[in-house]
Amino acid sequence: MSELDKKSEEQKLSLALALVKFDDELTVFNDDCAFLCDAFSSLVADHPNLDQCSIQGFGFNACRLKQKAKSLTDTCRCQSNPKKIGLCILHNRSLNS
């Protein structure tokens, strides 16, 4: 394997590992966002100074934000599938060693 090929493989591996890390961080963000939205909706649902329209509005926006965060995570996974790419590169690298 030439020096250029080795460098290219190292760059691919580095990118794959970065994508795996990004996917993991995005999953944590999505989970945190969902928790925060649920907590926020629960807090305003029992607030005595808010009318029913405000409570429904808060709930709607919290639900919408939660759905958007999940949609972002799903879109990123569909477009890049980083874990599969990373595993393929790691597997190919071990075969070429």
HELIX and SHEET records of a PDB file:
HELIX    1   1 GLU A    3  ALA A   45  1                                  43    
HELIX    2   2 GLN A   52  SER A   80  1                                  29    
HELIX    3   3 PRO A   82  ASN A   96  1                                  15    
END                                                                             
